[in-house]
Structure formats: C-alpha cells, structure tokens
Amino acid sequence: MSAGWLARRIALSLIMAWVVATIVFLALHMVPGDPAELLLSTGGAVPDATAVAELREKLGLERPLLTQYAAFLGGLLRGDLGTSLVDDYPVLHEIGLRLPRTLELILAGTLLAILIGVPAGVYAALHRGGAFDRFASGVTALLLAVPVFVVGTLLVLLFAQTLRLMPAGGYIALAQDPVQHLKLLTLPAIAIAKGLAAVLFRMTRSAMLDALANDYVRTAYAKGLAPRRVLIVHVLRNALNPVMTVLGLHMGTLLGGTVLVEYVFNWPGLSTPLLRAVEARDYPMVVGIVLTISILFLLINLVVELLQVLIDPRMKTA
C-alpha cells in the first residue's frame, strides 16, 4: 500500500465530508419558513416580533448567506458544532456522550452478524442445494422482509416478558455493572444484526460459489493441494472482497438505522437527542448529529477499502 494511494483516498474522503457539510448547511436554509419563528411557535404560540428578531440575531440568520457559510465551516474546523437551543449545552458535548453508546451497539451487532452470516454462507456454498442451504436461504428472506422495529418488539415480548431471560431495555454503564450491561446490550444487538447477517449470508454464499467455479480452483485441486488450503487461500480470500464491500455499506446505514432500535430498547444513544431535536426544531443539534453520522459513514468506508487492499492488493488502483 503506497503512501500516495493512501493520501489520495484520505483527500477524497475529506472532499466528500466538505460536500456533505455543504449539503446539510444548504438544506437547513432551504427549509420553508423562518427558523427563529418556527422555534418560538412550538405549541401553537404566536411569537413576539421582538423575540423573533433577537433569536434570529442569536442564530446569525441576519448575516449574508456566504458569511453564515464561512462561520459554519470555521466552527466545524474548530470542532465547534454550536449550542443546543433547547438545553443550552454544546452540541459536541452531547454527541461525545452518546456516540460511544451508539457505536458500541453497532459494533456488537456487526460482530454478531459476521459470526453468523459469513460461516453460514460458506457452509451453504460448500453444500449447495442441501437441507441447510434451503433452510438458511428461507430464513434470510424472512429476516430481510421483517422490519427491525418488529423484530425488536418480538424479542422484548419473547425474551423479556414471556421467558424473562433478558431485561426489556435500558442502559447501565459497563464500569458500573458489566454483567447487566451485556444483558441490556444483547437484545438490541440481535435486532441490529438480523438484517446484516442475512445480507452477509447471501453475499458470502454468492461470492463463494463464484470463486469455486473459477479455473484456478480446479487447478489447485488438480495439483494435489489440501482442500482446506484451497478453501482458505484460493476461495475464501477472493470471496471476502465483495463481502467486505457490502459490510462497509451496511455498517454505514446502521448509523441511521439504530434510531428505531435505540427507541424500542430505550438505549440512550444518538437517537434520543436526534428525535428530541427534530421535534423541538433544535437545528444545531440536528445538524451536528447528521454531520457526525455522515462523516462516520465516510470513515467506515475508508477503513473497509483499506482492509480490502490489505487482503487483495489487486484492489488498489494505480
């Protein structure tokens, strides 16, 4: 992996981050109505003109659009995402408090999905048309069809209320009670993993079947190489690249998809301040969370691309 290739990828990610920030800024200013008036009209109240003017000045809406844009980008470069209009706390502080919890949920769900989906996909490909292949294919079709909030509700109903094996929801810090923390993490992680595991199963199975059909695999067997070596070195290694591509894309979408899961299981991640900010029209908080999710999406895809190159250097462009 050359330093030039890595520098180009990082530069491209930074450009994409700037584009996302610009789109978010423009989208905020394209919302119909006066943001200050909308904020003060919560609950059907008729805002006073003086109060609207004071809030517009506080938000900087009286300044020219380019001036606001420059101040917006300058704040991002300084790590300043503004102050919540509801709680009067720095947006970055709220995100820094809740983002690790959301990332923990996503990483737990992703790890569980990998441990289930990839081995199942490999086994189904090696036993194509068998009982397990048909059963697993049917189960994955069902998992992909059922929405995540339905799965979450069913998990609570079965494991928390009926069997009473797991708590229904909530959050306890890992340092405070590790065992209870893992119990509270289990059900939402399963809900997160269900769709990703199904996708990874299908992609792994398809990629394995494509790799097994290649001439170099038959040649490796003809040379007398051990079946396990052929499977690991020649088949699985080549099948991992499309699997990792799908994994990277779906990990990015999980950043937004965890909102429903966190709501169902009362997990205090980014979903709580995001939903509250949308309801209260807390624009700095909404912008801060949306930007955080978007930048993390770009970062995840950059990491996945780097891992792909490490596995197969042929993926690196000149």
NUZA-510568 format. One line per field, with one value per residue: residue number from 1; residue in three letters; chain; x, z, y of N, C-alpha, C in turn. Coordinates in steps of 0.001 Angstrom, whole numbers, m for minus. Atoms other than C-alpha are relative to their C-alpha. Layout:
BEGIN
nr = NUM|...
rest = ALA|...
kette = A|...
nx = X|...
nz = Z|...
ny = Y|...
cax = X|...
caz = Z|...
cay = Y|...
cx = X|...
cz = Z|...
cy = Y|...
***
This chain:
BEGIN
nr = 1|2|3|4|5|6|7|8|9|10|11|12|13|14|15|16|17|18|19|20|21|22|23|24|25|26|27|28|29|30|31|32|33|34|35|36|37|38|39|40|41|42|43|44|45|46|47|48|49|50|51|52|53|54|55|56|57|58|59|60|61|62|63|64|65|66|67|68|69|70|71|72|73|74|75|76|77|78|79|80|81|82|83|84|85|86|87|88|89|90|91|92|93|94|95|96|97|98|99|100|101|102|103|104|105|106|107|108|109|110|111|112|113|114|115|116|117|118|119|120|121|122|123|124|125|126|127|128|129|130|131|132|133|134|135|136|137|138|139|140|141|142|143|144|145|146|147|148|149|150|151|152|153|154|155|156|157|158|159|160|161|162|163|164|165|166|167|168|169|170|171|172|173|174|175|176|177|178|179|180|181|182|183|184|185|186|187|188|189|190|191|192|193|194|195|196|197|198|199|200|201|202|203|204|205|206|207|208|209|210|211|212|213|214|215|216|217|218|219|220|221|222|223|224|225|226|227|228|229|230|231|232|233|234|235|236|237|238|239|240|241|242|243|244|245|246|247|248|249|250|251|252|253|254|255|256|257|258|259|260|261|262|263|264|265|266|267|268|269|270|271|272|273|274|275|276|277|278|279|280|281|282|283|284|285|286|287|288|289|290|291|292|293|294|295|296|297|298|299|300|301|302|303|304|305|306|307|308|309|310|311|312|313|314|315|316|317|318
rest = MET|SER|ALA|GLY|TRP|LEU|ALA|ARG|ARG|ILE|ALA|LEU|SER|LEU|ILE|MET|ALA|TRP|VAL|VAL|ALA|THR|ILE|VAL|PHE|LEU|ALA|LEU|HIS|MET|VAL|PRO|GLY|ASP|PRO|ALA|GLU|LEU|LEU|LEU|SER|THR|GLY|GLY|ALA|VAL|PRO|ASP|ALA|THR|ALA|VAL|ALA|GLU|LEU|ARG|GLU|LYS|LEU|GLY|LEU|GLU|ARG|PRO|LEU|LEU|THR|GLN|TYR|ALA|ALA|PHE|LEU|GLY|GLY|LEU|LEU|ARG|GLY|ASP|LEU|GLY|THR|SER|LEU|VAL|ASP|ASP|TYR|PRO|VAL|LEU|HIS|GLU|ILE|GLY|LEU|ARG|LEU|PRO|ARG|THR|LEU|GLU|LEU|ILE|LEU|ALA|GLY|THR|LEU|LEU|ALA|ILE|LEU|ILE|GLY|VAL|PRO|ALA|GLY|VAL|TYR|ALA|ALA|LEU|HIS|ARG|GLY|GLY|ALA|PHE|ASP|ARG|PHE|ALA|SER|GLY|VAL|THR|ALA|LEU|LEU|LEU|ALA|VAL|PRO|VAL|PHE|VAL|VAL|GLY|THR|LEU|LEU|VAL|LEU|LEU|PHE|ALA|GLN|THR|LEU|ARG|LEU|MET|PRO|ALA|GLY|GLY|TYR|ILE|ALA|LEU|ALA|GLN|ASP|PRO|VAL|GLN|HIS|LEU|LYS|LEU|LEU|THR|LEU|PRO|ALA|ILE|ALA|ILE|ALA|LYS|GLY|LEU|ALA|ALA|VAL|LEU|PHE|ARG|MET|THR|ARG|SER|ALA|MET|LEU|ASP|ALA|LEU|ALA|ASN|ASP|TYR|VAL|ARG|THR|ALA|TYR|ALA|LYS|GLY|LEU|ALA|PRO|ARG|ARG|VAL|LEU|ILE|VAL|HIS|VAL|LEU|ARG|ASN|ALA|LEU|ASN|PRO|VAL|MET|THR|VAL|LEU|GLY|LEU|HIS|MET|GLY|THR|LEU|LEU|GLY|GLY|THR|VAL|LEU|VAL|GLU|TYR|VAL|PHE|ASN|TRP|PRO|GLY|LEU|SER|THR|PRO|LEU|LEU|ARG|ALA|VAL|GLU|ALA|ARG|ASP|TYR|PRO|MET|VAL|VAL|GLY|ILE|VAL|LEU|THR|ILE|SER|ILE|LEU|PHE|LEU|LEU|ILE|ASN|LEU|VAL|VAL|GLU|LEU|LEU|GLN|VAL|LEU|ILE|ASP|PRO|ARG|MET|LYS|THR|ALA
kette = A|A|A|A|A|A|A|A|A|A|A|A|A|A|A|A|A|A|A|A|A|A|A|A|A|A|A|A|A|A|A|A|A|A|A|A|A|A|A|A|A|A|A|A|A|A|A|A|A|A|A|A|A|A|A|A|A|A|A|A|A|A|A|A|A|A|A|A|A|A|A|A|A|A|A|A|A|A|A|A|A|A|A|A|A|A|A|A|A|A|A|A|A|A|A|A|A|A|A|A|A|A|A|A|A|A|A|A|A|A|A|A|A|A|A|A|A|A|A|A|A|A|A|A|A|A|A|A|A|A|A|A|A|A|A|A|A|A|A|A|A|A|A|A|A|A|A|A|A|A|A|A|A|A|A|A|A|A|A|A|A|A|A|A|A|A|A|A|A|A|A|A|A|A|A|A|A|A|A|A|A|A|A|A|A|A|A|A|A|A|A|A|A|A|A|A|A|A|A|A|A|A|A|A|A|A|A|A|A|A|A|A|A|A|A|A|A|A|A|A|A|A|A|A|A|A|A|A|A|A|A|A|A|A|A|A|A|A|A|A|A|A|A|A|A|A|A|A|A|A|A|A|A|A|A|A|A|A|A|A|A|A|A|A|A|A|A|A|A|A|A|A|A|A|A|A|A|A|A|A|A|A|A|A|A|A|A|A|A|A|A|A|A|A|A|A|A|A|A|A|A|A|A|A|A|A|A|A|A|A|A|A|A|A|A|A|A|A
nx = 853|m864|421|761|1353|676|244|1110|1249|319|408|1343|932|147|832|1373|480|330|1227|1108|231|628|1385|751|177|971|1311|531|488|1072|1230|967|294|m1075|m356|214|1441|445|m438|805|1416|265|1197|1046|m111|m293|m1229|m128|m931|m1279|m650|m451|m1181|m1115|m442|m667|m1337|m753|m330|m804|765|35|m1211|83|m103|m1404|m607|445|m672|m1391|0|352|m1188|m1008|342|m302|m1456|m403|697|1108|1244|1037|644|1391|967|915|m692|m1075|m1258|m702|432|m1095|2|1088|m377|m1095|537|908|m531|m595|1043|508|m1049|m70|1125|m251|m1105|477|869|m801|m782|929|408|m1127|m180|1093|238|m1111|m145|1182|m97|m1045|498|1061|m610|m680|1049|1033|1171|286|1065|m377|20|1393|554|m614|460|1358|m50|m531|1056|943|m641|m91|1342|585|m651|m813|761|839|m891|m296|1180|155|m1046|409|1156|m378|m1082|129|1288|483|m1000|m659|m1421|m739|745|711|m717|m664|m1455|m875|m1384|m791|m813|871|462|m295|937|1273|m240|32|1377|762|m513|217|1188|m135|m1026|633|887|m860|m730|843|m31|m1371|m371|650|m705|m1328|189|264|m1168|m1061|375|m149|m1418|m661|365|m737|m1419|m156|169|m1143|m947|m1163|362|m130|m1434|m578|367|m707|m1400|m79|m1|970|1277|108|m858|667|1165|m386|m928|422|1434|519|m680|561|1412|177|60|1384|644|m430|638|1370|m87|m269|1180|1071|m395|320|1437|399|m97|1321|1008|83|936|1169|m415|m249|1294|728|m664|m341|m1463|m241|m1010|258|1391|788|m120|398|1460|406|m389|911|1283|m136|m636|m1322|m782|m1418|m123|296|m1127|m1159|153|m5|m1383|m769|352|m514|m1460|m307|254|m1168|m1150|166|m282|m1434|m644|309|m802|m1376|m51|83|m1311|m893|328|m274|m632|483|1074|m573|m155|m1316
nz = 0|120|m724|925|98|m1261|m63|908|m593|m1115|581|556|m1128|m527|951|m182|m1268|271|807|m896|m872|810|266|m1247|m218|955|m308|m1149|428|981|m701|97|m1218|m784|m1102|m1297|m238|m225|m1337|m1010|207|m536|m836|554|m490|991|m497|26|1048|m626|m350|1252|457|m895|277|1307|m218|m730|939|1095|1243|629|807|1363|58|104|m1312|m850|469|m453|m1442|m194|278|m1001|m1223|181|m58|m1406|m818|m658|707|m485|m1284|98|m298|m1028|m1272|m125|m166|1278|760|16|m1294|35|948|m598|m1069|479|1164|m339|m259|1302|659|m668|483|1396|60|m532|1014|1173|m358|m59|1372|678|m561|459|1438|846|m41|576|1450|480|m111|990|1329|116|42|809|263|m1123|m922|m692|975|246|m1237|m278|1012|m376|m1212|338|715|m1026|m812|789|223|m1250|m446|m1202|m1214|m281|m618|m1346|m846|m223|m932|m1335|m401|m245|m962|m1201|m669|m93|m611|m1063|8|258|m295|1163|547|m943|170|m1165|471|m116|m1214|m1170|m139|1300|352|370|1230|1122|145|649|1363|811|853|1098|939|854|919|995|790|786|1414|510|88|1189|1174|54|407|1440|746|m180|781|1421|314|m98|1180|1141|m129|181|1419|771|464|m874|m1097|528|185|m1328|m400|870|m436|m1229|m1211|m1006|175|m917|519|1178|m456|m720|755|1369|131|m982|102|1140|m242|m1086|439|122|m1312|m766|589|m516|m1436|m212|334|m966|m1283|95|m118|m1379|m794|10|m311|m1431|m679|m427|m983|m1255|m533|m497|m1180|m907|m48|102|982|717|438|m921|295|1377|48|m777|736|1137|m535|m540|1037|m512|1220|m228|m415|1167|929|m595|25|1404|475|m658|650|1377|m17|m416|1175|872|m669|47|1359|220|m702|740|1226|m395|m319|1264|645|m766|325|1418|538|1349|m94|0|1319|226
ny = m1184|m1158|m1193|m827|545|m290|m1442|m309|464|m888|m1282|178|62|m1359|m745|476|m560|m1403|m12|340|m1152|m1045|408|m168|m1438|m512|581|m736|m1311|179|368|m1108|m737|m604|911|m643|m53|1377|406|m689|321|1325|61|m857|m1369|m1033|m628|m1456|m427|m332|1266|616|m737|323|1369|m22|m548|1003|1079|m543|56|m1325|m191|557|1463|398|m233|1102|1214|m67|222|1408|814|m327|711|1417|186|m156|986|m672|285|m893|245|438|m1050|498|215|m988|712|173|1177|965|703|978|1054|756|843|1044|713|1304|995|420|780|1300|788|355|963|1276|585|380|1191|1133|303|648|1339|854|m38|462|1470|641|m139|917|1375|181|88|1296|1034|m645|814|879|m400|m1237|m1089|m380|m551|m1302|m959|m394|m813|m1329|m736|m457|m1038|m1227|m543|m495|m1241|148|m313|1164|980|m470|191|1439|421|m432|815|1390|222|m832|100|1379|874|m776|316|m1232|m1233|m540|m1137|m882|m116|m100|m106|1228|m65|107|1393|611|1071|m609|m752|945|461|m1064|m166|1196|m49|m967|453|1015|m716|m652|988|905|m341|69|1411|540|m526|616|1400|63|m443|1002|1180|m319|m200|1302|794|m567|345|1446|330|m478|1020|140|894|1367|260|228|1361|937|72|781|m812|418|m724|m1133|m1069|m560|m743|m1212|m859|m295|m248|m942|m1294|m737|m264|m961|m1392|m494|68|m1168|m1177|m37|m241|m1415|m789|225|m587|m1413|m198|302|m1218|m603|992|312|m911|760|1009|m702|m440|1172|557|m1098|m77|m1448|m378|m1243|m111|m825|m1436|m298|m89|m1169|m1198|m161|m467|m1357|m823|m388|174|341|1392|833|m103|655|1457|434|m86|1057|1266|m9|111|1371|844|m129|608|1456|459|m129|1119|1229|0|319|1425|734|m51|873|1388|237|m1219|m297|m972|m1362|m572|m621
cax = 0|1734|1659|377|m2623|m3473|m3118|m5489|m8105|m7887|m8102|m11168|m12824|m12133|m13659|m16742|m17002|m16934|m19638|m21828|m21360|m22302|m25428|m26503|m25957|m27938|m30721|m31106|m31573|m33976|m36492|m39688|m40369|m38255|m36330|m36495|m40252|m40751|m38749|m40810|m44085|m43802|m47115|m49118|m47906|m47799|m44220|m43479|m41719|m39043|m38322|m38099|m35628|m33498|m33412|m32533|m29610|m28550|m28633|m26808|m29635|m29374|m25952|m25431|m25592|m21896|m20927|m23043|m21472|m17949|m18788|m20334|m17228|m14970|m16847|m16507|m12752|m12503|m14671|m17479|m20910|m22792|m25056|m28355|m31293|m33221|m30690|m28159|m25382|m22640|m23760|m20325|m20619|m23960|m22651|m19461|m21550|m23946|m21939|m19873|m23105|m24416|m21066|m20997|m24416|m23413|m20118|m21821|m24499|m21936|m19710|m22698|m23799|m20301|m20058|m23409|m23676|m20197|m19707|m23301|m22737|m19529|m21192|m24230|m21998|m19993|m23269|m25234|m28768|m28631|m31072|m29101|m28761|m32506|m33374|m30899|m31974|m35596|m34727|m32672|m35525|m37822|m35331|m34905|m38670|m39402|m38725|m36220|m38720|m40969|m38039|m37141|m40684|m40863|m37547|m38830|m42086|m40358|m37161|m38125|m41838|m42525|m39307|m37929|m34373|m33314|m34228|m36660|m34423|m32446|m28795|m26170|m22537|m20069|m17883|m20856|m22162|m20504|m22913|m26057|m24549|m24035|m27555|m29004|m26833|m27794|m31338|m30707|m27532|m29553|m32122|m29325|m27628|m30649|m30689|m26913|m26446|m28954|m27176|m23743|m25045|m26339|m23267|m20844|m22732|m22823|m19153|m18063|m19990|m18413|m14925|m15440|m16362|m13044|m10398|m7658|m9579|m9840|m6146|m5285|m7221|m5557|m2126|m2986|m3284|m5111|m8837|m8594|m5706|m7583|m10670|m8849|m6132|m7778|m11525|m12305|m9694|m11111|m14684|m14059|m13737|m17375|m18445|m16402|m17811|m21353|m20313|m18912|m22018|m24388|m22335|m22742|m26502|m26678|m25637|m29033|m30918|m30148|m32601|m35573|m33642|m32470|m36024|m37519|m34936|m34553|m30824|m29513|m27529|m27819|m31462|m32821|m31292|m31965|m35688|m35981|m34135|m36371|m39498|m38172|m36640|m33237|m31331|m27770|m28344|m29907|m27088|m24424|m25821|m26453|m22906|m21480|m23355|m22315|m18628|m18599|m20136|m17252|m14710|m16138|m15990|m12399|m11384|m13156|m11362|m8014|m8793|m9746|m6383|m4584|m6439|m6075|m3520|m5086|m7917|m5542|m5759|m2654
caz = 0|m1222|657|m2469|m2787|895|630|m2374|m531|2559|417|m1372|1969|3181|m3|479|4096|2880|295|2961|5297|2475|1622|5270|5537|2367|3364|6666|4844|2295|4964|4387|6943|9344|11690|14526|14136|13918|17092|19009|17613|19408|20967|18752|20460|18438|18711|19514|16725|19127|20366|16774|15890|18969|18167|14517|15720|18151|15364|12971|10435|9787|8223|4472|3427|2475|5839|7619|5477|6297|10009|9755|8143|10557|13501|12057|11637|15285|16427|17378|16359|18148|21186|21616|21506|23956|26642|26018|26095|23477|20735|20657|24365|23838|20809|22620|25485|23376|20276|22047|23097|19536|18197|20822|19699|16034|16620|18746|16103|13292|15096|15776|12132|10895|13241|11990|8367|6992|8316|7379|3864|3455|4659|2418|m625|89|436|m2304|m2659|650|3531|5355|2195|1542|5188|5622|2357|3504|6920|5437|3088|6120|8128|5292|4962|8640|9789|12572|14987|14620|15412|18402|19738|19289|21100|24039|24082|23951|25960|28396|29080|28367|29213|31480|30437|29451|30559|28269|27849|29478|29976|32680|32175|31640|34515|36870|36216|33362|33515|33455|30741|28481|29200|28200|25069|23876|22566|20700|19210|17929|16432|14705|13489|11947|8649|8269|8992|6247|3755|4668|4312|810|m323|1154|m417|m3820|m3702|m2603|m5441|m7960|m6588|m6531|m10237|m11285|m13193|m10678|m8015|m10177|m10986|m7295|m6613|m9620|m8205|m5065|m2653|580|356|3440|1912|m1360|519|2686|348|m3076|m2469|744|258|m3146|m1885|1008|m1076|m2194|1299|2866|401|1433|5084|4851|3159|5644|8667|7435|7075|10593|11932|10856|11333|15036|15784|15918|17820|20441|20789|21229|23813|25479|24663|25249|22057|19403|18664|21792|21197|17450|17857|20555|18396|15382|17494|19108|15857|17554|14317|15732|17355|14214|12030|14456|14655|10903|10173|12711|11146|7631|8497|10312|7205|5118|7708|7828|4055|4024|6611|4644|1463|3268|4582|1080|m254|2574|1736|m2030|m3320|m6781|m5498|m5338|m8391|m9946
cay = 0|3156|6434|8199|5886|6344|10139|10215|8192|10390|13540|12153|11397|14945|16365|14195|15384|19009|18226|16611|19588|21973|19977|19947|23713|24431|22039|23894|27186|25690|24659|26683|29379|31385|29016|31541|31939|28176|27653|30185|28824|25492|24513|26865|30039|33255|34576|38182|40072|41315|37795|36530|39283|38525|34804|35482|37580|34838|32244|34574|34483|38214|37852|37189|33535|33367|34841|32237|29502|30674|30797|27318|25813|27679|26214|22719|23141|24245|21352|23726|22406|25152|25127|23315|25701|23515|22571|25366|22727|22423|20042|18404|17539|15783|13880|12903|11499|9454|8484|5771|4054|4035|2802|52|m1114|m1048|m2879|m5542|m6081|m6149|m8661|m10896|m10635|m11568|m14546|m15846|m14736|m15465|m19040|m19895|m18534|m20545|m23745|m23212|m22660|m25811|m27777|m26077|m27374|m29227|m29005|m26313|m24218|m24274|m23640|m20773|m19135|m19176|m17767|m14921|m13993|m13780|m11707|m9240|m8833|m8129|m4519|m4034|m2479|m5539|m7832|m5684|m5785|m9573|m10011|m7992|m9946|m13348|m12996|m10235|m10595|m14295|m16153|m13392|m14222|m10700|m7167|m5364|m2335|427|1196|665|1665|m1159|33|91|m3444|m5413|m8364|m6241|m4054|m7081|m8308|m4953|m4951|m8451|m7943|m4657|m6161|m9121|m6744|m4813|m7995|m9719|m7819|m7574|m11284|m12119|m9854|m11247|m14806|m14159|m12260|m14820|m17705|m15994|m14951|m18428|m20079|m17694|m18370|m22138|m22069|m20475|m22423|m21678|m23557|m26668|m26310|m26090|m29283|m30980|m30125|m32041|m29123|m29841|m28954|m26724|m24769|m24348|m23177|m20628|m19322|m19510|m19413|m17578|m14873|m13951|m14135|m11744|m8574|m8281|m9347|m6551|m4026|m4915|m4944|m1425|m52|m1661|m599|2948|2578|1102|4502|5776|2525|2261|5077|2695|29|2514|3781|289|m775|2642|2645|6207|6679|9374|8606|10310|13762|13473|12777|15437|17951|17284|17741|20940|22252|22363|22949|22993|19586|18109|19400|18164|14631|14364|15537|13091|10163|11211|11593|8254|6679|8034|6880|3350|3041|4317|1703|m1046|m11|m131|m3616|m4751|m3633|m5441|m8662|m8330|m5758|m6037|m3854|m877|1343|2872
cx = 895|m569|m840|m1444|m797|m341|m1167|m1342|m427|m478|m1412|m1053|m223|m866|m1466|m596|m397|m1296|m1212|m333|m700|m1457|m861|m272|m1068|m1402|m655|m616|m1089|m1307|m978|m241|1252|340|m252|m1488|m561|369|m891|m1491|m362|m1207|m1111|56|334|1225|m42|1071|1370|769|528|1269|1209|538|698|1419|887|452|860|m716|m82|1193|m192|284|1459|725|m394|708|1447|92|m309|1209|1104|m261|303|1495|519|m622|m1171|m1262|m1152|m561|m1444|m935|m955|686|1086|1331|714|m433|1075|51|m1062|345|1115|m457|m752|547|656|m1037|m593|1029|141|m1108|232|1102|m427|m895|763|813|m887|m440|1106|161|m1088|m44|1101|207|m1203|20|1030|m523|m1087|562|678|m995|m1208|m1146|m380|m1083|329|m72|m1423|m618|541|m449|m1414|m24|502|m1021|m1024|583|83|m1359|m592|731|689|m792|m967|828|320|m1161|m219|1054|m344|m1134|423|979|m149|m1306|m478|990|729|1492|861|m824|m593|741|600|1491|673|1440|757|808|m837|m442|206|m1028|m1339|128|m86|m1401|m849|423|m437|m1179|89|1080|m554|m919|790|587|m872|57|1378|462|m605|706|1374|m88|m160|1232|1135|m285|221|1469|769|m312|723|1475|231|m79|1185|968|1158|m300|114|1461|674|m335|770|1462|158|47|m1102|m1294|m126|847|m637|m1168|398|785|m588|m1478|m461|639|m557|m1469|m220|m182|m1426|m753|362|m590|m1416|3|225|m1206|m1087|379|m286|m1489|m501|75|m1335|m1084|m126|m1008|m1200|356|242|m1310|m759|595|447|1518|404|1159|m362|m1466|m804|168|m418|m1514|m501|318|m911|m1344|73|603|1329|1008|1479|199|m252|1175|1218|m80|37|1416|855|m262|592|1511|426|m247|1186|1216|m80|333|1482|745|m236|826|1458|145|m76|1348|996|m250|382|592|m454|m1130|510|156|1352|m17
cz = 0|762|m893|m122|1253|106|m901|608|1172|m522|m576|1104|600|m927|142|1298|m177|m809|888|903|m756|m275|1242|266|m931|288|1167|m428|m1063|653|m66|1358|671|1163|1378|344|275|1401|1085|m121|534|935|m483|470|m1139|480|m121|m1010|579|348|m1239|m497|866|m277|m1355|137|725|m917|m1162|m1325|m708|m910|m1405|5|m53|1332|968|m372|473|1505|334|m226|1015|1322|m102|106|1435|899|758|m827|495|1339|m219|390|1107|1359|286|357|m1347|m696|24|1299|2|m936|588|1103|m556|m1178|368|251|m1312|m730|637|m492|m1434|m104|529|m1014|m1222|277|39|m1408|m765|476|m463|m1527|m853|85|m599|m1522|m609|m1|m1041|m1408|m215|m71|m752|m302|1127|903|692|m944|m233|1239|262|m1009|307|1213|m316|m766|992|818|m747|m184|1250|439|1348|1261|357|686|1433|957|316|969|1432|514|389|1157|1291|738|178|742|1165|134|m123|438|m1270|m636|1097|m231|1366|m521|258|1284|1258|260|m1334|m433|m455|m1283|m1211|m216|m733|m1450|m924|m963|m1091|m1005|m939|m1023|m1097|m964|m987|m1497|m604|m135|m1237|m1276|m148|m411|m1512|m813|108|m826|m1485|m398|58|m1223|m1240|56|m245|m1467|m858|m343|968|1201|m449|m204|1334|506|m826|401|1313|1271|956|m160|921|m489|m1218|433|606|m892|m1334|m123|943|m121|m1150|209|1025|m483|m218|1318|822|m561|532|1488|298|m270|1059|1391|8|163|1410|895|43|427|1465|736|537|1082|1355|640|628|1313|995|218|m247|m930|m656|m359|893|m263|m1421|m103|754|m754|m1198|475|437|m1004|506|m1123|252|393|m1174|m973|545|m80|m1426|m567|607|m660|m1399|m37|445|m1139|m952|614|m55|m1389|m351|653|m742|m1273|305|317|m1270|m707|730|m318|m1433|m604|m1407|19|m62|m1443|m120|406
cy = 1243|1183|911|m457|342|1480|393|m415|904|1354|m91|m48|1385|854|m403|540|1464|100|m288|1185|1121|m326|189|1475|566|m540|732|1319|m100|m422|1166|658|538|m930|611|39|m1393|m474|596|m304|m1367|38|914|1434|951|775|1513|386|327|m1266|m710|674|m314|m1403|m85|540|m1005|m1130|475|15|1338|233|m566|m1506|m464|198|m1115|m1306|m34|m244|m1462|m902|277|m699|m1489|m267|135|m1059|586|m225|872|m442|m391|1134|m398|m71|1027|m659|m66|m1296|m1079|m801|m1098|m1167|m861|m931|m1207|m813|m1327|m1085|m511|m860|m1378|m921|m466|m1053|m1362|m700|m470|m1250|m1238|m413|m717|m1438|m967|m82|m584|m1513|m732|81|m920|m1435|m268|m124|m1341|m1153|554|m969|m936|560|1311|1190|481|652|1404|1051|475|906|1409|825|552|1146|1323|655|639|1265|m182|300|m1133|m1081|405|m215|m1479|m532|384|m876|m1413|m133|802|m254|m1438|m899|666|m365|1252|1205|585|1169|855|5|116|1|m1291|m13|m187|m1441|m698|m1047|573|809|m916|m561|1036|198|m1134|139|1075|m392|m1054|668|700|m1028|m756|302|m132|m1442|m642|460|m651|m1468|m99|385|m1012|m1242|237|137|m1313|m863|507|m400|m1491|m407|427|m1120|m193|m892|m1451|m366|m297|m1403|m1029|m140|m753|815|m466|814|1211|1172|666|887|1341|959|435|371|1112|1375|829|333|1098|1436|501|m39|1227|1287|167|304|1480|873|m155|492|1494|267|m319|1230|733|m969|m331|882|m769|m1019|657|460|m1174|m491|1074|79|1453|358|1324|189|936|1497|354|155|1231|1290|243|538|1465|975|580|m223|m294|m1468|m939|2|m737|m1511|m521|32|m1105|m1352|m65|m192|m1396|m981|32|m690|m1529|m530|126|m1156|m1308|m82|m324|m1483|m848|m42|m891|m1471|m336|1281|346|1017|1427|485|672|1462
***
